[in-house]
Amino acid sequence: ATAEQTADRAAHPDIEVLEQTDRFHAVRHAKLGITAVAFFAAGAVANIEVDRPCLVMVRGRRLSVCDPANKPGTVRVTVDGRDYAVELPGGQLAGSTVTVAL
């Protein structure tokens, strides 16, 4: 990219940082319709709430969840007031991303 393109991108970023704390980091890419959150503890940010540490991405009508600590089990996620129970795999698939329809 040219210096001018880089300056323009810096002045008009596509990604908005929603929140960055010791509990979570959350960003939104409005043009792509993506909200992504790294939850370091249970909590809520934007329109997403979880009951345990995990990574969450909402893109359109799809919810993707994974646990980078490779812990299997159920993650309870609330998006826009609707509850979802996402089963994360164990064994050789531990840490894999699970995507469900919203």
DATATA-V845595 format. One record per residue. N is the residue number from 0. RES is the residue in three letters. SS is DSSP state (A for helix, B for strand, O for the rest). PHI is phi in degrees with one decimal (999 if undefined). PSI is psi in whole degrees, -180 to 180 (999 if undefined). Layout:
# DATATA-V845595
n:N res:RES ss:SS phi:PHI psi:PSI
n:N res:RES ss:SS phi:PHI psi:PSI
This chain:
# DATATA-V845595
n:0 res:ALA ss:O phi:999 psi:150
n:1 res:THR ss:O phi:-78.2 psi:168
n:2 res:ALA ss:A phi:-62.3 psi:-37
n:3 res:GLU ss:A phi:-65.8 psi:-43
n:4 res:GLN ss:A phi:-64.1 psi:-40
n:5 res:THR ss:A phi:-64.7 psi:-43
n:6 res:ALA ss:A phi:-64.0 psi:-41
n:7 res:ASP ss:A phi:-63.9 psi:-43
n:8 res:ARG ss:A phi:-63.9 psi:-40
n:9 res:ALA ss:A phi:-65.9 psi:-36
n:10 res:ALA ss:A phi:-76.4 psi:-26
n:11 res:HIS ss:O phi:-133.2 psi:69
n:12 res:PRO ss:O phi:-67.0 psi:145
n:13 res:ASP ss:O phi:-79.4 psi:-23
n:14 res:ILE ss:B phi:-106.8 psi:131
n:15 res:GLU ss:B phi:-105.9 psi:128
n:16 res:VAL ss:B phi:-80.9 psi:114
n:17 res:LEU ss:B phi:-78.8 psi:-43
n:18 res:GLU ss:B phi:-165.3 psi:144
n:19 res:GLN ss:B phi:-141.8 psi:102
n:20 res:THR ss:O phi:-131.9 psi:-177
n:21 res:ASP ss:O phi:-74.9 psi:-11
n:22 res:ARG ss:O phi:-94.9 psi:-32
n:23 res:PHE ss:B phi:-163.7 psi:159
n:24 res:HIS ss:B phi:-121.8 psi:127
n:25 res:ALA ss:B phi:-132.8 psi:134
n:26 res:VAL ss:B phi:-134.1 psi:158
n:27 res:ARG ss:B phi:-135.8 psi:135
n:28 res:HIS ss:B phi:-112.9 psi:97
n:29 res:ALA ss:O phi:-62.8 psi:-41
n:30 res:LYS ss:O phi:-61.4 psi:-37
n:31 res:LEU ss:O phi:-92.3 psi:-8
n:32 res:GLY ss:O phi:68.8 psi:38
n:33 res:ILE ss:B phi:-116.9 psi:132
n:34 res:THR ss:B phi:-120.8 psi:128
n:35 res:ALA ss:B phi:-128.2 psi:137
n:36 res:VAL ss:B phi:-136.5 psi:133
n:37 res:ALA ss:B phi:-100.0 psi:108
n:38 res:PHE ss:B phi:-92.4 psi:119
n:39 res:PHE ss:O phi:-91.4 psi:-7
n:40 res:ALA ss:O phi:-158.5 psi:166
n:41 res:ALA ss:O phi:-58.9 psi:146
n:42 res:GLY ss:B phi:165.0 psi:-170
n:43 res:ALA ss:B phi:-137.6 psi:142
n:44 res:VAL ss:B phi:-151.4 psi:145
n:45 res:ALA ss:O phi:54.0 psi:-127
n:46 res:ASN ss:O phi:-106.8 psi:22
n:47 res:ILE ss:B phi:-123.9 psi:135
n:48 res:GLU ss:B phi:-134.4 psi:141
n:49 res:VAL ss:B phi:-133.3 psi:161
n:50 res:ASP ss:O phi:-104.0 psi:4
n:51 res:ARG ss:O phi:-161.7 psi:165
n:52 res:PRO ss:O phi:-61.6 psi:138
n:53 res:CYS ss:B phi:-175.5 psi:175
n:54 res:LEU ss:B phi:-108.4 psi:136
n:55 res:VAL ss:B phi:-132.1 psi:138
n:56 res:MET ss:B phi:-134.1 psi:130
n:57 res:VAL ss:B phi:-112.6 psi:123
n:58 res:ARG ss:B phi:-132.6 psi:110
n:59 res:GLY ss:O phi:61.2 psi:-120
n:60 res:ARG ss:O phi:-106.6 psi:30
n:61 res:ARG ss:B phi:-125.6 psi:138
n:62 res:LEU ss:B phi:-116.0 psi:123
n:63 res:SER ss:B phi:-117.3 psi:136
n:64 res:VAL ss:B phi:-137.4 psi:140
n:65 res:CYS ss:B phi:-148.8 psi:165
n:66 res:ASP ss:O phi:-121.8 psi:104
n:67 res:PRO ss:O phi:-65.5 psi:-11
n:68 res:ALA ss:O phi:-84.2 psi:1
n:69 res:ASN ss:O phi:63.5 psi:31
n:70 res:LYS ss:O phi:-92.8 psi:121
n:71 res:PRO ss:O phi:-74.7 psi:170
n:72 res:GLY ss:B phi:130.1 psi:-174
n:73 res:THR ss:B phi:-94.7 psi:132
n:74 res:VAL ss:B phi:-108.6 psi:125
n:75 res:ARG ss:B phi:-93.8 psi:120
n:76 res:VAL ss:B phi:-122.6 psi:135
n:77 res:THR ss:B phi:-115.1 psi:126
n:78 res:VAL ss:B phi:-125.8 psi:122
n:79 res:ASP ss:O phi:52.1 psi:38
n:80 res:GLY ss:O phi:82.6 psi:-3
n:81 res:ARG ss:B phi:-102.4 psi:137
n:82 res:ASP ss:B phi:-95.9 psi:141
n:83 res:TYR ss:B phi:-134.8 psi:140
n:84 res:ALA ss:B phi:-109.7 psi:111
n:85 res:VAL ss:B phi:-104.9 psi:120
n:86 res:GLU ss:B phi:-87.2 psi:116
n:87 res:LEU ss:B phi:-92.2 psi:137
n:88 res:PRO ss:O phi:-77.5 psi:161
n:89 res:GLY ss:O phi:-114.5 psi:-163
n:90 res:GLY ss:A phi:61.8 psi:-140
n:91 res:GLN ss:A phi:-66.5 psi:-20
n:92 res:LEU ss:A phi:-95.5 psi:3
n:93 res:ALA ss:O phi:-56.2 psi:136
n:94 res:GLY ss:O phi:90.1 psi:-7
n:95 res:SER ss:O phi:-69.1 psi:153
n:96 res:THR ss:O phi:-84.3 psi:136
n:97 res:VAL ss:B phi:-113.7 psi:130
n:98 res:THR ss:B phi:-117.9 psi:133
n:99 res:VAL ss:B phi:-129.0 psi:157
n:100 res:ALA ss:B phi:-78.2 psi:143
n:101 res:LEU ss:O phi:-90.2 psi:999
